[in-house]
Amino acid sequence: MSFLQRKRAIKLTADVAMAFAKDGAKWSHALIMNLAKKPKNKTLLRSILGSEYERLTKPCLSWKMPRAKKILQRSFKMHSRIKKGARRLPGVNAASVHAEAAVTRTKVLKRLVPGGEHWDNSSLLEETLDYVISLRAQVDLMHLLVKALNVPNLK
């Protein structure tokens, strides 16, 4: 096994272990599904998850949430008008600029969290908090492993 193959296997194993430990979280199911989409990951995922592989790689229907399409369409129209160089539009005020920024941040957050594109805003914030806490725990564990193995700092 080459260095890059080992690195990929270790990263995949860490992601799966983190997701498997949070079995009730929506992002954990989404993360495992995203990892299973890549053909080179399937064999390793099957060996890690065992009999749970089929259950965890099946799509979850409860992710689909109704969206406020009219609000999103209005914010996209406003955003495109502002980008085209319109200086002052009627009805453009500080509140609409803040609302537009909030929509943009929410879209970015939905791309960052596994499965985030399928949730409403309150679910997105709850799952994001849980995901960040899990990532922080994973980083802390890796720091402890490096310290325990006395690996010199690599820069």
Number of C-alpha atoms within 10 A of each C-alpha: 6 7 8 9 10 11 12 13 15 12 12 18 16 14 19 20 16 19 22 18 12 16 12 10 15 22 21 27 23 22 20 24 19 14 17 20 11 9 9 10 15 14 10 15 20 14 10 15 17 10 10 12 17 10 11 19 18 13 11 13 8 9 16 11 12 9 12 9 9 9 11 13 11 12 19 15 12 16 16 12 14 15 10 8 8 9 9 10 10 5 8 12 10 9 10 14 15 11 12 18 14 12 16 15 11 18 13 13 17 20 11 12 20 21 20 24 19 17 19 17 15 9 15 21 17 11 21 19 13 17 21 12 12 18 15 12 13 16 12 12 12 13 12 12 12 13 12 9 9 9 9 8 7 4 3
